Amino acid sequence: MPPEPALPDSEIRPGLDRQLQGLGDSVPVTVHDGRLDVLAARNAAATELLGEAAATGRYGRNIVYQGFTASARRVLGNEGADLYARWATAEPRSAIGRYPDDERLRGLVAELSATSGDFRRHWAHGEVATERSGVKRLRHPTRGWLTFQIEMLHNTARDHWIVIYAPAT
């Protein structure tokens, strides 16, 4: 297995981007880097389900940061948002383990520690994320509640995570 990069790459491979765009509306797919920032790659189905990727503020495109916003509760519901918050506090520990000197990751943790009681409560538990699949209920803006089987695939060379939202049966 190749060594982890010093920092995650900010650009996805052109071939992967073409595949994501080729999926169109069939299955929602997103890509985030090892810092947990959503990259520009997001297919049409993911944009429809999750909305446009936020770009405001220093951490607006970060999936951990997004987990502690009011929109997370709207899309995930209260129970889903609580489960996501647990994952979203354990995941930065994994990322910091890969990038111990990364000021952006340390800043994210400091920002959330200062602004979110939920983050502080979960962070105190000391969990490290290891789950890469699961079932998630999301509120689609026009079709209501939908259930998805989530799979996270890792591109180690760039430290990118491809997240596939397959409809659960």
Secondary structure, 3 states (H helix, E strand, C coil): CCCCCCCCCCCCCHHHHHHHHHHCCCCCEEEEECCCEEEEEECHHHHHHHCCCCCCCCCCCEHHHHCCCHHHHHHHHHHHHHHHHHHHHHHHHHHHHHCCCCHHHHHHHHHHHHHCHHHHHHHCCCCCCCCCEEEEEEEECCCEEEEEEEEEEEECCCCEEEEEEEECC
